[in-house]
Amino acid sequence: MQLNAEKKSTELFRIDPDVDLELLKAEITGKVKIGQPQGSSIISIMETYNIFFTKRVNSGECAAASLQKYKRAKDLLLDFITSTHKKEDMPASEISSSFVFKLEQFLKYESSFKDQTGIKNNSVVKYMKMYKTACNYAIKMDLIIKNPFNVYDKRVSVKDAVFLTQLELNTIENKIFSPPVWKMSRIYFSSTAIRICPCRYNGSNRKKLIRRLKWELMDYD
């Protein structure tokens, strides 16, 4: 214990010759760690990731709408820190599991946007995943060593899907669209229908629709 106290006092003296006894006591008991870097703050991590995401949008890899969601996620996080911690940022290393789940509750029940209070569950889950994604990027960039949002593992709840009737599907498939954008929308719809409704597109019907989509894509190009 005596050797440890002498070692700590020597370390503190190197940092500050006017060693405070209370600070020395806190360091020895493990209540604080002197001279250790805290790492990047959580808001700066979101800003760094948004800069990276902007490059992906500009290169055509991601949609601009997704970038707006990440910017909104940063603003919501800032609102939470401001309202609960009375400051504008905090080190990511100080984020605890209680912080994460209190943030979730804040998004669900207290956050406000355009005169609307609260965010629905699936949107909240997506925002939380955005924070996790940004922190994973920060780890890759050596900004932090641990992702504080790994404790969050909730998923988007899938409700019973409402499918179009066969008549409605046939109407869309056989509709003639003149503008290219409308035509491309039908191509996208039909390809999505094949993927999510395999029971309605099996055997010869599936092969026939896929063959027609290939021809329409060639014509669109």
Secondary structure, DSSP 8 states (H G I E B T S, - for coil): -HHHHHHHHHHHHHH-SS--HHHHHHHHHTS--TT-----BHHHHHHHHHHHHHHHHHTTSS-HHHHHHHHHHHHHHHHHHHHHHSSS--BGGG--HHHHHHHHHHHHHT-EETTEE---HHHHHHHHHHHHHHHHHHHHTTS-SS-GGGG--------------HHHHHHHHH----SHHHHHHHHHHHHHHHHH-TTTS-HHHHHHHHHHHHHHHHHH-
